[in-house]
Amino acid sequence: MSEIFVFKSLLLGAHFHQSSTRRKKENGGGEQERRRMAAGEEEVLVVESCFVTPAVDTPRKALWLSPLDIMLASRGYTPLVHFYRPCVDETSAQDFFDVTKLKTALGKALVAFYPMAGRLRVGAHGRLEIDCNGKGMLFLMAYSRLTINDFRDLKPSSKLRRLFVPRMDDSSDILCATQVTFFKCGGVALGTATHQGAMDGTAAFHFFQTWSAFSRDGDRDVVKFPYLDRTLLCARDPPIIHPDTLSLFRLKTTNLSQPPAPGPVVVNEVFTLRKDQISALKHMCGGGRVSTFSAVSAYMWRCMCLARRLPPDSTTRLEFPVNFRRSIAPPLPDVYFGNAMLQVSVADKTWDVVSGNLAYVAHRIRDTLGRVNDELVRSAVDYLELDLAERDNRPAIGVLPATDLCVVSWLGMPLYDVDFGWGKPLAMLRAEQNRGGFVLMMNGAQGDGSVRLSMSIEAAILKDFQRFFYTKLDSKVYSKF
């Protein structure tokens, strides 16, 4: 690592604390002071690197990966960051983000989630699989001279990923890595890199919840064990490809963790919709059964078409991943540990998206969601299995066409239910995203019904997008009163 210096801690297994009272204790105090001084010379200084293994012996075996897992493995790692405020309670501050406590809890969580302590490999038949070998999950501890306020805009950036997320090459075989960074203000950043071939967002947050619960509640926590058998998504023999499969699903991948190819300058911006603004959008979309996702996505799609000044007769496309756990028969367990998401798309003429009733656009999105059923999902799995022979495992690098928008919904996910015993996170975000036309939709951290939109957009059209986005929306909100 060029920007971050990594070396083995001289105090492996010792307790490292951020509270000012513990820093000044005689045992280890001088060593920690030297580390903080060194961290003042670099923005982040990693002082420990180790592997945390399951607390007890776990099965040693190869875990079969579904065709969907293998397709998504080419996307590399998803970089996430949770920010935690400094602890104000003096009693709790005594062991604020105690690293030994975190490691102990992680070891317990890895007993149930033992594939995460394994490694990705190519098996005897040339197929990717997880080698459940118990080698452990990468764990880093770091100090920073920065404060949480230095990142108060909470926008994804290459700097955020470089400083707080373990740097993993997409060819690495490690499935998950984490870094705990202590700010000089007393706050903490928890950065993670999860391999997309191993799990989707639902499975990843199930793991984070389990780890944090063991830290917070100890052995009192009731663990919801993950369902590890991925053969529930094996291809049929013989395969059956439904004619609508390729028109509904987007079965080619784009790696958002890789630098984009040369093109327009892309910037990241965050838009927050209040609860009343979301209600106004749903009203614009006809109310009734229109979901927040359909209403907000329809509105963003329209604003993006206008900002990009797309020709009226051009075809524009909205893409979004769908969690199909409950869409197949029988349904997958909610705790299915793997990938159970497929990218779907809806296409239309630009003129129909920007000029008609917004309810039409929202209903197109809702109808597309309704098409995801058991037969089409099974057909997509069959197609991906047949396609394995013609695909390699190199990272897929690309950009969305300038006519398209991709919206990923994390609405309803337990993004903020990652409380290690010192309170819920101040904020959670994807550390980096750099593809124009990519939007991450999530609930606001305050639980006030707001929605947060983290958007990567071409710099040249940002002001126009903001103007279309807020002017129309505010006029609709105020017209209700």
C-alpha positions as CSV (number, residue, x, y, z in Angstrom):
1,M,0.0,0.0,0.0
2,S,1.5,3.3,-1.0
3,E,-0.6,5.7,1.0
4,I,-1.1,3.5,4.0
5,F,1.8,2.0,6.0
6,V,1.0,-1.5,7.3
7,F,3.1,-3.3,9.9
8,K,2.4,-5.8,12.6
9,S,1.4,-4.5,15.9
10,L,4.0,-4.8,18.6
11,L,1.1,-5.6,21.0
12,L,-0.8,-8.3,19.2
13,G,-3.7,-9.4,21.3
14,A,-3.5,-6.4,23.6
15,H,-6.4,-4.1,24.2
16,F,-6.4,-0.9,22.1
17,H,-8.8,1.9,23.1
18,Q,-9.6,5.3,21.8
19,S,-10.9,7.0,25.0
20,S,-8.6,9.6,26.4
21,T,-8.7,8.2,29.9
22,R,-7.4,4.8,28.7
23,R,-4.8,6.3,26.4
24,K,-3.0,7.8,29.4
25,K,-2.7,4.6,31.3
26,E,0.8,3.5,32.0
27,N,0.6,0.1,30.4
28,G,1.0,0.7,26.7
29,G,0.4,4.4,26.9
30,G,3.8,5.4,25.6
31,E,3.5,3.0,22.6
32,Q,0.0,4.3,21.7
33,E,1.3,7.9,22.0
34,R,4.1,7.2,19.5
35,R,1.5,5.6,17.1
36,R,-0.8,8.7,17.3
37,M,2.2,10.9,16.6
38,A,3.1,8.8,13.6
39,A,-0.5,8.9,12.4
40,G,-0.2,12.7,12.5
41,E,2.3,12.4,9.7
42,E,0.0,10.3,7.6
43,E,-3.8,10.7,7.2
44,V,-4.3,7.1,8.3
45,L,-1.7,4.8,9.9
46,V,-2.5,1.0,10.1
47,V,-0.9,-0.4,13.2
48,E,-2.2,-4.0,13.1
49,S,-2.9,-6.5,10.5
50,C,-4.1,-10.0,11.3
51,F,-6.6,-12.8,10.4
52,V,-9.4,-13.6,12.8
53,T,-10.4,-17.2,12.6
54,P,-13.7,-18.9,13.8
55,A,-13.8,-19.4,17.6
56,V,-14.2,-23.2,17.2
57,D,-13.4,-25.7,14.5
58,T,-15.7,-25.4,11.5
59,P,-16.4,-27.7,8.5
60,R,-13.5,-28.0,6.0
61,K,-15.0,-28.4,2.6
62,A,-15.6,-26.8,-0.8
63,L,-18.8,-24.7,-1.0
64,W,-20.4,-24.9,-4.5
65,L,-21.3,-21.5,-6.0
66,S,-24.3,-20.9,-8.2
67,P,-24.1,-19.5,-11.7
68,L,-25.3,-16.2,-10.3
69,D,-22.5,-16.1,-7.7
70,I,-19.9,-16.8,-10.4
71,M,-21.2,-14.1,-12.7
72,L,-21.1,-11.5,-9.9
73,A,-17.6,-12.6,-8.8
74,S,-16.2,-10.6,-11.6
75,R,-17.4,-7.4,-9.9
76,G,-14.8,-7.7,-7.2
77,Y,-15.5,-6.1,-3.8
78,T,-18.2,-3.8,-2.4
79,P,-16.5,-1.1,-0.2
80,L,-18.7,0.1,2.7
81,V,-18.0,2.5,5.6
82,H,-19.9,2.9,8.9
83,F,-19.1,6.1,10.9
84,Y,-19.6,6.1,14.7
85,R,-19.8,9.2,16.9
86,P,-17.3,9.6,19.9
87,C,-18.7,7.9,23.0
88,V,-20.1,10.5,25.5
89,D,-21.0,8.0,28.3
90,E,-17.9,7.8,30.5
91,T,-18.5,4.2,31.5
92,S,-18.9,3.0,28.0
93,A,-16.0,5.1,26.9
94,Q,-13.7,3.0,28.9
95,D,-13.8,0.2,26.3
96,F,-15.0,2.1,23.3
97,F,-14.5,-0.1,20.3
98,D,-12.2,-2.4,22.2
99,V,-10.4,-4.3,19.5
100,T,-10.0,-7.5,21.4
101,K,-13.8,-7.5,22.1
102,L,-14.4,-6.9,18.4
103,K,-12.1,-9.8,17.4
104,T,-13.7,-12.1,20.0
105,A,-17.2,-11.3,18.6
106,L,-16.0,-11.7,15.0
107,G,-14.6,-15.2,15.8
108,K,-18.0,-16.2,17.2
109,A,-19.8,-14.8,14.2
110,L,-17.5,-16.7,11.8
111,V,-18.6,-20.0,13.4
112,A,-22.0,-19.6,11.8
113,F,-20.7,-17.8,8.8
114,Y,-17.6,-20.0,8.3
115,P,-17.4,-19.6,4.5
116,M,-16.4,-16.0,5.1
117,A,-13.2,-17.3,6.8
118,G,-12.4,-19.3,3.6
119,R,-10.9,-18.4,0.3
120,L,-12.2,-18.2,-3.3
121,R,-10.5,-20.7,-5.6
122,V,-10.9,-22.5,-8.9
123,G,-11.9,-26.1,-8.2
124,A,-10.8,-29.3,-9.8
125,H,-13.3,-28.9,-12.6
126,G,-12.4,-25.4,-13.4
127,R,-15.4,-23.9,-11.6
128,L,-15.1,-21.2,-8.9
129,E,-15.9,-22.3,-5.4
130,I,-15.3,-21.3,-1.8
131,D,-12.6,-23.3,0.0
132,C,-13.9,-23.4,3.6
133,N,-10.5,-23.7,5.1
134,G,-10.9,-21.5,8.3
135,K,-7.9,-19.3,7.4
136,G,-9.8,-16.3,8.7
137,M,-11.1,-12.9,7.9
138,L,-8.6,-10.0,7.4
139,F,-8.7,-7.5,10.3
140,L,-6.9,-4.1,10.3
141,M,-6.7,-1.5,13.1
142,A,-5.6,2.1,12.3
143,Y,-5.3,5.6,13.7
144,S,-6.1,8.8,11.9
145,R,-5.3,12.5,12.5
146,L,-8.6,13.3,10.8
147,T,-12.0,13.8,12.4
148,I,-15.5,12.6,11.4
149,N,-16.3,16.2,10.5
150,D,-13.7,16.1,7.7
151,F,-16.3,13.8,6.0
152,R,-19.5,15.5,7.0
153,D,-20.7,15.6,3.4
154,L,-20.9,11.8,3.5
155,K,-20.2,11.4,-0.2
156,P,-18.5,8.4,-1.8
157,S,-15.0,9.1,-3.0
158,S,-11.8,7.4,-3.9
159,K,-10.2,9.0,-0.8
160,L,-12.8,7.5,1.5
161,R,-12.1,4.0,0.2
162,R,-8.3,4.5,0.2
163,L,-8.3,5.6,3.8
164,F,-10.9,3.5,5.5
165,V,-11.4,0.3,3.5
166,P,-8.9,-2.5,3.3
167,R,-7.3,-2.3,-0.1
168,M,-8.1,-5.5,-1.9
169,D,-7.1,-6.4,-5.4
170,D,-10.1,-7.9,-7.4
171,S,-8.0,-11.0,-8.0
172,S,-7.6,-11.6,-4.3
173,D,-9.1,-14.8,-2.9
174,I,-10.1,-13.2,0.5
175,L,-13.9,-13.0,0.9
176,C,-14.2,-10.2,3.5
177,A,-11.8,-7.7,5.1
178,T,-12.4,-5.0,7.7
179,Q,-10.6,-2.0,9.1
180,V,-11.3,-0.2,12.4
181,T,-10.0,3.4,12.3
182,F,-9.9,5.6,15.4
183,F,-10.2,9.3,14.7
184,K,-8.5,11.9,16.8
185,C,-11.9,13.3,17.7
186,G,-12.7,10.0,19.4
187,G,-15.0,8.7,16.7
188,V,-14.5,5.5,14.6
189,A,-14.8,4.4,11.0
190,L,-15.6,0.8,10.3
191,G,-14.7,0.0,6.7
192,T,-15.4,-3.4,5.0
193,A,-14.7,-5.0,1.7
194,T,-17.0,-7.9,0.9
195,H,-16.6,-10.0,-2.2
196,Q,-19.6,-9.9,-4.5
197,G,-19.1,-13.6,-5.5
198,A,-19.7,-14.6,-1.9
199,M,-22.8,-12.7,-0.9
200,D,-25.3,-10.0,-1.8
201,G,-26.2,-7.0,0.4
202,T,-28.9,-8.9,2.3
203,A,-26.5,-11.6,3.3
204,A,-23.7,-9.1,4.1
205,F,-25.9,-7.1,6.5
206,H,-27.1,-10.3,8.1
207,F,-23.4,-11.0,8.9
208,F,-22.8,-7.4,10.2
209,Q,-25.8,-7.7,12.5
210,T,-24.6,-11.0,13.9
211,W,-21.1,-9.8,14.5
212,S,-22.3,-6.6,16.2
213,A,-24.8,-8.5,18.3
214,F,-22.1,-10.8,19.7
215,S,-20.1,-7.8,20.6
216,R,-23.0,-6.0,22.2
217,D,-24.8,-8.9,23.9
218,G,-22.2,-11.6,24.2
219,D,-23.4,-15.2,24.2
220,R,-26.9,-14.0,25.1
221,D,-27.5,-13.2,21.5
222,V,-29.8,-15.5,19.6
223,V,-28.1,-16.2,16.3
224,K,-30.2,-16.5,13.1
225,F,-28.0,-19.0,11.3
226,P,-27.4,-18.4,7.6
227,Y,-28.6,-20.9,5.1
228,L,-25.4,-22.0,3.3
229,D,-26.6,-24.5,0.7
230,R,-26.5,-22.7,-2.7
231,T,-27.6,-25.7,-4.7
232,L,-31.1,-24.3,-4.4
233,L,-30.1,-22.1,-7.3
234,C,-28.5,-24.8,-9.5
235,A,-29.4,-25.0,-13.2
236,R,-32.0,-27.4,-14.4
237,D,-31.2,-30.4,-16.6
238,P,-32.0,-30.0,-19.3
239,P,-31.9,-26.1,-19.3
240,I,-35.0,-24.2,-20.4
241,I,-34.5,-20.6,-21.6
242,H,-37.7,-18.6,-21.5
243,P,-38.0,-16.2,-24.5
244,D,-38.6,-13.3,-22.1
245,T,-35.4,-13.9,-20.1
246,L,-33.0,-11.7,-22.0
247,S,-35.5,-8.9,-22.4
248,L,-36.2,-8.7,-18.7
249,F,-32.8,-9.4,-17.1
250,R,-29.5,-7.7,-17.7
251,L,-27.1,-10.7,-17.4
252,K,-23.9,-8.9,-18.1
253,T,-21.9,-7.2,-15.3
254,T,-20.2,-3.9,-14.8
255,N,-17.5,-3.7,-12.1
256,L,-18.2,-0.6,-10.0
257,S,-15.0,-1.2,-8.0
258,Q,-12.7,-0.6,-10.9
259,P,-11.7,2.8,-12.3
260,P,-13.9,3.8,-15.2
261,A,-12.7,4.0,-18.7
262,P,-11.9,7.5,-20.0
263,G,-15.1,9.5,-20.5
264,P,-17.0,12.5,-19.1
265,V,-16.0,13.7,-15.6
266,V,-18.2,12.1,-13.0
267,V,-19.0,13.6,-9.6
268,N,-20.8,12.2,-6.5
269,E,-23.8,14.1,-5.0
270,V,-26.2,13.2,-2.3
271,F,-29.9,14.1,-2.4
272,T,-32.2,13.7,0.6
273,L,-35.9,13.4,0.2
274,R,-38.1,14.3,3.2
275,K,-41.1,12.3,4.1
276,D,-43.5,15.0,2.8
277,Q,-41.6,15.1,-0.5
278,I,-41.9,11.3,-0.9
279,S,-45.6,11.6,-0.2
280,A,-45.9,14.2,-2.9
281,L,-44.1,12.0,-5.4
282,K,-46.4,9.1,-4.6
283,H,-49.3,11.4,-5.2
284,M,-47.9,12.4,-8.5
285,C,-47.6,8.7,-9.4
286,G,-51.3,8.1,-8.6
287,G,-51.0,7.1,-4.9
288,G,-52.5,3.8,-3.9
289,R,-50.0,0.9,-4.1
290,V,-47.1,2.8,-5.6
291,S,-44.0,2.0,-3.7
292,T,-41.4,4.5,-2.6
293,F,-38.9,2.8,-4.9
294,S,-41.1,3.1,-8.0
295,A,-42.1,6.7,-7.3
296,V,-38.6,8.0,-6.6
297,S,-37.0,6.0,-9.4
298,A,-39.5,7.2,-11.9
299,Y,-38.9,10.8,-10.9
300,M,-35.1,10.4,-11.0
301,W,-35.3,8.7,-14.4
302,R,-37.4,11.6,-15.8
303,C,-35.0,14.3,-14.3
304,M,-32.0,12.5,-15.7
305,C,-33.4,12.3,-19.2
306,L,-34.2,16.1,-19.1
307,A,-30.8,17.0,-17.7
308,R,-29.0,14.9,-20.4
309,R,-31.2,16.5,-23.1
310,L,-31.8,13.1,-24.7
311,P,-33.5,13.2,-28.1
312,P,-37.2,12.6,-27.8
313,D,-37.2,9.5,-30.0
314,S,-34.2,7.9,-28.4
315,T,-34.6,4.8,-26.2
316,T,-33.7,5.1,-22.6
317,R,-33.4,2.4,-20.0
318,L,-33.7,2.1,-16.2
319,E,-31.9,-0.8,-14.5
320,F,-32.3,-2.1,-11.0
321,P,-31.5,-5.3,-9.1
322,V,-34.3,-7.3,-7.6
323,N,-34.1,-9.5,-4.6
324,F,-35.9,-12.7,-5.7
325,R,-35.8,-14.7,-2.4
326,R,-39.6,-14.6,-2.1
327,S,-40.3,-14.6,-5.9
328,I,-39.5,-18.3,-6.6
329,A,-41.3,-21.5,-5.5
330,P,-40.5,-22.6,-2.9
331,P,-39.1,-19.2,-1.7
332,L,-35.5,-19.1,-0.6
333,P,-34.9,-18.7,3.2
334,D,-34.7,-15.1,4.2
335,V,-31.3,-16.0,5.7
336,Y,-30.0,-17.5,2.4
337,F,-26.3,-16.7,2.3
338,G,-25.3,-16.0,-1.2
339,N,-26.5,-14.0,-4.2
340,A,-30.2,-13.9,-4.8
341,M,-30.4,-10.7,-6.8
342,L,-30.9,-10.2,-10.6
343,Q,-30.6,-7.0,-12.6
344,V,-33.8,-6.2,-14.5
345,S,-34.5,-3.3,-16.8
346,V,-37.4,-1.3,-18.3
347,A,-36.9,0.6,-21.6
348,D,-39.0,3.3,-23.1
349,K,-38.8,6.3,-25.5
350,T,-37.5,9.4,-23.9
351,W,-40.5,11.4,-24.9
352,D,-42.8,9.0,-23.0
353,V,-40.6,9.2,-19.9
354,V,-40.4,13.0,-19.8
355,S,-43.7,14.3,-21.2
356,G,-46.4,12.0,-19.9
357,N,-48.0,11.4,-16.6
358,L,-45.4,10.3,-14.0
359,A,-47.8,7.6,-12.9
360,Y,-47.2,5.9,-16.3
361,V,-43.5,5.7,-15.6
362,A,-44.0,4.4,-12.0
363,H,-46.4,1.8,-13.2
364,R,-43.9,0.6,-15.9
365,I,-41.4,0.1,-13.1
366,R,-44.0,-1.7,-10.9
367,D,-45.1,-3.9,-13.7
368,T,-41.4,-4.9,-14.4
369,L,-41.0,-5.9,-10.8
370,G,-44.1,-8.0,-11.0
371,R,-42.7,-10.0,-14.0
372,V,-40.0,-11.5,-11.8
373,N,-41.3,-15.0,-11.0
374,D,-40.0,-18.5,-10.5
375,E,-39.9,-19.5,-14.2
376,L,-38.0,-16.5,-15.3
377,V,-35.5,-16.6,-12.4
378,R,-34.9,-20.3,-13.1
379,S,-34.5,-19.5,-16.8
380,A,-31.9,-16.9,-16.0
381,V,-30.0,-19.3,-13.8
382,D,-30.0,-21.9,-16.7
383,Y,-28.8,-19.2,-19.1
384,L,-25.9,-18.2,-16.8
385,E,-24.9,-21.8,-16.4
386,L,-24.8,-22.3,-20.2
387,D,-22.8,-19.1,-20.5
388,L,-20.1,-20.2,-18.0
389,A,-18.2,-22.0,-20.7
390,E,-17.9,-18.8,-22.8
391,R,-17.1,-16.4,-19.9
392,D,-13.8,-15.9,-18.0
393,N,-13.5,-14.5,-14.5
394,R,-11.6,-11.3,-15.3
395,P,-13.2,-8.2,-13.8
396,A,-15.8,-6.7,-16.1
397,I,-15.1,-3.1,-16.6
398,G,-17.5,-0.8,-18.3
399,V,-19.9,2.2,-18.1
400,L,-23.6,2.6,-18.5
401,P,-24.7,4.0,-21.8
402,A,-25.4,7.8,-21.6
403,T,-29.1,7.0,-22.0
404,D,-29.4,4.8,-19.0
405,L,-29.8,5.0,-15.2
406,C,-29.1,2.3,-12.7
407,V,-30.8,2.5,-9.2
408,V,-29.8,0.1,-6.5
409,S,-32.3,0.0,-3.6
410,W,-31.2,-0.6,0.0
411,L,-34.6,0.5,1.3
412,G,-35.6,-1.6,4.3
413,M,-32.2,-3.1,4.8
414,P,-30.8,-3.0,8.4
415,L,-28.0,-0.5,7.4
416,Y,-27.9,1.1,10.8
417,D,-28.5,-2.0,12.9
418,V,-24.8,-2.5,13.4
419,D,-24.5,-1.6,17.1
420,F,-21.4,-3.2,18.7
421,G,-22.4,-2.0,22.1
422,W,-21.6,1.7,21.8
423,G,-24.5,3.0,19.8
424,K,-25.7,2.8,16.2
425,P,-23.7,4.4,13.4
426,L,-24.0,8.1,12.6
427,A,-23.9,7.2,9.0
428,M,-23.4,4.4,6.5
429,L,-22.4,4.6,2.9
430,R,-20.8,2.9,0.0
431,A,-17.2,4.2,0.1
432,E,-16.7,4.7,-3.6
433,Q,-18.8,4.7,-6.7
434,N,-17.6,6.3,-10.0
435,R,-19.9,5.3,-12.8
436,G,-22.1,8.0,-14.2
437,G,-25.8,7.2,-13.9
438,F,-25.5,5.0,-10.8
439,V,-27.8,5.7,-7.8
440,L,-27.9,4.1,-4.4
441,M,-31.2,4.6,-2.6
442,M,-31.4,4.0,1.2
443,N,-33.4,5.1,4.2
444,G,-32.2,8.1,6.2
445,A,-30.2,7.4,9.3
446,Q,-32.5,9.3,11.6
447,G,-35.5,7.0,11.0
448,D,-37.7,10.0,10.1
449,G,-39.1,8.5,6.9
450,S,-36.5,10.3,4.7
451,V,-34.7,8.7,1.8
452,R,-31.1,9.3,0.9
453,L,-29.9,9.1,-2.7
454,S,-26.2,8.8,-3.3
455,M,-25.7,9.5,-7.0
456,S,-22.8,9.4,-9.5
457,I,-23.6,11.9,-12.2
458,E,-21.7,13.6,-15.1
459,A,-20.4,16.9,-13.8
460,A,-21.6,18.7,-16.9
461,I,-25.3,18.0,-16.2
462,L,-25.3,18.2,-12.3
463,K,-26.7,21.7,-12.1
464,D,-29.5,21.0,-14.6
465,F,-30.4,17.8,-12.8
466,Q,-30.6,19.6,-9.5
467,R,-32.8,22.3,-11.0
468,F,-35.2,19.7,-12.5
469,F,-35.1,17.6,-9.3
470,Y,-35.9,20.3,-6.8
471,T,-38.0,22.8,-8.7
472,K,-40.8,20.4,-9.7
473,L,-40.7,18.6,-6.4
474,D,-41.0,21.6,-4.2
475,S,-43.8,23.0,-6.3
476,K,-45.8,19.8,-5.8
477,V,-45.1,19.8,-2.0
478,Y,-46.2,23.4,-1.5
479,S,-49.3,22.9,-3.7
480,K,-50.6,20.4,-1.1
481,F,-51.0,23.1,1.6
